[in-house]
Every structure is written in structure tokens, then in C-alpha cells.
Amino acid sequence: METKIIHITKENIEATAKEAADVWAQGGLVAFPTETVYGLGGNGLNKEASKKIYAAKGRPSDNPLILHIADMEQFYTLIKTDNAKIIARAEALADVFWPGPLTMILPKADNIPYETTGGLDTVAIRMPSHLVARALLQECKMPIAAPSANLSGRPSPTSASHVIEDMNGRIEMIIDGGDVGIGVESTIIDLTGEVPMLLRPGFVTPEMLQQVLGTVETDAAVYRQVGKDVHPKAPGMKYRHYAPKASMVLVEGAQDKVITYINEEAKKKREQGLRIGIMATDESKELYKADVVISVGSRISMDSVAHNLFRALRDFDEENVDFIYSESFDTSGCGFAVMNRLLKAAGHQVVKL
């Protein structure tokens, strides 16, 4: 398949939106930028399109897809509205966080195929704020199922070049909207239980959710690896995600001890002939000795770390390192999302000093 790549401009955005809408109407796939990461979109009401998304990504079919919508009118057509408490919670969150990087899980309407929801009776929905994504969604007038536009398990794409690397020749169109803003996927909250449950941390933090909803619990899968027999309710819960090609270990502890430990272990592995990468910060990068040292930003700005995280993981792939050591981060604010992604990227391999 030949993939058409379009660099978006103010002049061509309207025509590009119409072209993408035509591809979606015919059951094809289009990758496009959102404020979080690039999404791989298909018509969420077309089960064959959803199957194509799974095939293009090499994604397990029990891993649910997120529906992206343009407005609240569309929202009400995709969910069951018989539970007033659930609807009230969803509307309260939408008033504060939509459009934006928050995904809500609710009981699905009958028009959504199980191929889109991973076989579940719930559906994940979000309304993105990115100008290109909004233009596309408003033009196509259909809910677009869109997981991250990467091969399953790889770091999520934060630029069109990442999408091209993984998806060129696999899908009909890639829309290049430049680098994304946030850099980690949306926060996911499940509203179907008695107490709202955080399933994936993101830019919208638990504290922000609690200000709207009151009590919010956090699913254990955020902290630990999920068993093979578990059916995931949201993307990113069960399978290894965000992973570089090299093995990776996350090191937790006092900063001076972390630096000493990583340098000592890196030296041992280099003596064995291995090429070593270290994920550091602006404050520590000059203190490491390795083949490749990459800073993900400053510790005083976790937003910068989130923005650069997936790019750094892909850069390690390009550098062909054999093993990666990464510093750990405080879990306040956006750091919670950063640590969640790092734990999954490392396959929960953690050294605690």
C-alpha cells in the first residue's frame, strides 16, 4: 500500500480534512496529530475499520480503542444514558476537561461494534483539543477510533517522522502536523463503577479529577504488571507498552546513589562489549559515562520530561544501544504519568537503592 503523506498548513487544512473524511468513510485509516500523541484513526462504527487498526499496529484485539469525537451531541449517541449518576459525572468532567487530554469509559451504546471496544460493553471516549484533530473530526462527522499511531509495544509517536517510521506502507494517509504538545497519552478514567477509577495517568492528574468528582481510586494496573488472564478495560493496562528495542532498567533512590549505581553497572556492561544508553535529565547528564546519554528535560519541569520521553526512547533505538538505564522521577503532577510509562517501557524491571 502507498501511504499519502500530507504536511498540514493553514491553507490546506480544509481540503485535507475533506480528504481524510473520504478515507474514513471508505473504511480506510488516517494517522493524525492530537495534543497528546499521534493517533491512528478509523471509523469507530465500522468493525472492519477497527480490525484494520489492530492489523496495522499488530495490536492484540482485546486491547480497547478510544473513540475521538467532535462535540457533546455526538457523545450522547455513543453511550447508554439510563444511569443518571454516570452521566452527571461525565458531564461534570467534560465541562472542565473537554476538549482536552481526558478519556472517559462509560457503558457503550448498541451502535458501537465490539471490534472497537475489545469485546467489552464499555466504550472509551475523548474529545481532543488539537486544532488539526478537531478540524478532521468536525468534517467527518463520525466517531474516530484512534489508538497511538505506532507499532504495538513501541514508544508512542510524538512527531510525524515517528509515524512514518512505523506506519508507512501500512495505512492510507499520514497527516504531518509537527510535534505534539503534551507527549504522553490521555488520562483514562472509568466512570462505570460505584467509585470513579483511574486506569491510566496522564496530563490530567488524580488531584485535578478529585476536584471535580471527589473520591477517585487508582487501578492496581497503574503500578504493577497485569496477569495474562485479565481483560483490559483501557489501552496500556495489560501489554508491554512504550518499549525501546533494548532491555531497560529503571533505577530508584537518592540521586547521588542512582548516578553512582548506573555508572558502575554501565561500566561493567561496556566491558562486556555492550553499547549502553542512559536516560538522564538536564541536571545530571554530564555526570554519566556511557556510549549514549540522553536528557529528557529538567526535573523542575515534569511537563518537559513528559514531552520528550517517547522521543528519547526512540532515539535510543536509532543509537542501537544494547541496554538502557533510566533515572526515576517524582510522581507528583505529570510525573505520575511519566513513571507509569517508564515502568511499562522497562517491563517493570526496577532497581531500588
N, C-alpha and C positions, 0 to 999 in steps of 0.2 A: 504494500500500500504506500502511495506517495502522500506525505503529510504536508499540507499547506501551512506555511509559517507567515503570520502577519504581524508586523510591528505596528502597534496601535498609536495613532495620533489624534489630535482634536479634529482633524479634517476627515479621517476615515472611520471614526468610531461608529457613526450611524450605519454606514454601509457594512462594516464588519459585524455589527450586531445582527443585521438582517441576514448576512451570510451564515453566521453561527446558528441563528434560529432555524434556517433552512436545513442545515446539517442535523440538528437535533430533531426536527420534525420528521426527517427520513430515517431516524434511528441511529445516526452516527455519533461520534464522540469529538468533543472540543475541549482542549485544555485552556484555562484562562486564569488571570490573576485575581486573588482576593486580598483582603488586608492581612490575612494570616499566612497562608502559603498558596501555591498554585493548585487549582482543582482540576480534576479530570471529569468533565461533565457529560451526562447523557440524560435523555428524557426519563425522569423518575417514575413515570406512569407506564412506561414501556418495558416489560420484563426482558425483552430481547436486548434492549439497550443496556439494561443493568448487567445482563450476562456478559455483554461486550466489555463493560468496565472491569469486571472481575478477570476476564481473559487477558485484557491489555496489561493489567497490573500484575497478573499471576497471583491474584489475591484469593484467599480461602473464601468460599461462598457463604460461610456462616458469619462473616465479618460485616456488620450492617453498613449501609451507605447513608450519608447525610443528604437530605433534600435542601436545596437552596431556593429561597423564594424572594419575590419582589415586594410583597405587601401583605398586610394582615387579612385582606379579603381572600387571598389565596391560602393563607394559613388555615382558615376555618374550614376549607374544603378538604383538608388533608388529615384531619383529626376527628375523633369522636367527641362530641360536645355534651354528653349526658352527665358528666361529673363536674358540677359547678365549682368544687374546690380546686380541682386540677386546672380548670380554665382560668379561674381567678389568679392562681399563681403564675400561670403562663402569661397572662395579660399584664400582670404587675412587672414581671421581668422584661417583657417586650417594651413596656413604657420607658424603662431605664436603659436597656442594653441593645435594643434593635433600632436601626441597623447596627450590627457590630459583631464581635467575635464570641458570641454565645450560642451554643446549640442546646435545644431542649428536646427531651424524649417524652413522648405522650402516646396515648392509645391511638392506633392508626385507623384511618377511615378505610372502608372496604375497597376504594378505588386504587389503593396502593398495592402493587403486587408484592408477594413475599420474596421475590427475587431481589427486590430493592432493600427490604428490611432484614435480610439474612434469615428469613423464616420466622421472624418474631411478629407478634401482634402490636408492637410498638413501632413508632417512627421517630427518627431524629431529624430535627428541622432547625435551620438558621437563616437569618436574613443578613447577608453581607453588606458592608458599608463601602467597599471599594467601588470607585466610580465606574470602572470598566465592567465589573461583575454586575452592578446594578443596571447598567445600560443593556447588557445582554439579557438579563432576567426580565426586564420590563418589555423588551422587544419580543422574546419568545413566548411569553405568557404561559409557561408551563413550569412545574417544579423540576429543578435540575439536580439529579443525584450526582454528587461530586466529592469523592474522596481525594486525597492528595495525589497529584499527577506524577507519581514515581512508581517504579517497580516495587512490588510488595516487599517490605522489610528494609528498603534503602532509606537514607535520610530524605525527609520531605523536601520538595523543591521550593526555593525562595527566589529563584530567577528563571527566566525562560530558558537559559542555557542548560540548567539542570533538567528541565522538562524535555528539551530536545535530546539530551544525552540518554534519557530513559525511554522516551515515547516516540521518537522519530521513526516513521515507518509502521507504527502500530495503530495510529489514530488518524482521523481525517484532517484535523486542524489544531494548530497551536497559536494562541494569541499572546504576543510578547508585549507585556505592559510594564517592563522594567522590574526592578527589585521590589519585593513586597515590603510592607511596613513593619509588621509585628514579628514574624519569623517563626512562630510556633502555632500549632493548630488551635482551633477554638476550644474554649471551655465547654464541657458537656455536663449537663445536669439532668437527672432523671426525676420527673415530676409525678410518676405513676404510683409511687408508694405513699405510705402514710407520712413519712418524713422525706423531704427532697434529698437526693443523693448525688454527690459529686462523683462522676465517673472518670473525668479527665480534667486535670487542671490546665489553665491557660491564662490569657491576659486578664480575663475577668476572674478575680480571686475569690476564695471562700468568704473572706471578710466582706467583699462587695455584695456577694449573694445573700449573706446573712442580714445585711442592712435592709434588704427588700423582703426576704422570706422569714426571717427569724432563724430557727434551728435548721442547719444543713449538715448532714452527715457525709463522710467520705468513704467510698467503697474501698475495701481492703486491696483490690487490684491496683490501686494507685501506688501502693507501697511495695507490693510483692508480686511474684510471678504467679499467674493463674494456671490451674491444672488443665490438662488436656481435655477433660470431660466437661468443662464449663462452656456454656454457650454465651458468648459475649453480647452484652446489651448495647455496646457502643464501640466505635473504632478504637484501636490501640489498646484494648484491655487484655487480650489473650496472647497474641503472637509477638515474636520479636520484631520490634519496630526501630526505625531511625538508625539502623546499624551500619557502620562502616564495614569495609571488607575485612579489615584486620581485627584480631581479637582486641578487646578493650577492657581495662580495669579502672574503676572509679576509686579514688583514694580519699578517705575522710579523716579529719583530725585537725590539730593545730597547724597553722600554715607553715611554720618552720619545720615541723616534723614531716609534713606532707612533702615539702620540697626535698628534704634530705632523703626520705624513703624513695621517692621517684627517681632521683639522681642515682642512688645506689643500685636500684633494680634495673634502671635503664643501662647503666654501665655493664652489669652482668650480662644482659641480653645482647648488647652490642659486641661484647667479647665472644659471644656465641655466633656472631655473624649476622644477627638480625638487625633490620632497619627499624629504628624506634621513633615514634611520634609522641609528643607531649602536648596536651591541651592545657594552656595556661591562661593568664589574664595579663592585662597591661602592667599590673603591679609586679608580676612575678616572672614574666617571660625571659628576662635577662639573667635569671638565677638558675636556669636549667641548661643541661648539657645533653643534647640528643641530636639525631640526624635532622629532625623536623620539630620545631616548636611553633605552635600557632596560638595566638591570643584570640579569645572570643569576646574581648571587651574589658571594661573596667568593673571591678567589684562594687564601685559606688553607683553603678547604673546597671541593674539587672535587666532592664529593657534592652540595653545594648548587647548583653550576653545572649538573651533570647533571640534577638535579631540575627546574630552571627553564628548561632550554634550549628544549624544544619549546613551552612556554607563551610564551616570548619571541618565537619565530619567528611564532607565530600572532598575537601582539599587534601585530607589525609589519604583518601583513595587515589587521588591524582599523584601524590608523592610516593605511592607504592610502599607504604610502611608495613611492617610485619606485626607490630604490636603498638598499642596506644595506651598511655597513662593519662588520666584526666584528674584535675583537681575537682573538689566538690564545692557546693555553694550553699549559702544560707537559704532556707525555704520560705522566707517571708516574701510577700508580694509575688512578683513574676518568677522569683527563684523557685517556687514550688513547681511550676511548670517546667523549668529548666532541669531540675533534679529528676523529675518524673521521666523526661525524655532521655537523660543521661543514663538512668538506671536501666531503661529498656534497651538503649543502644549498647550497653555493656553486658546485656543478658543477665543483669543483677549480680555481676561479679564486682564485689566491693571489698576493699581492704580498709578496716577501721583501726586507726592508730591510737 
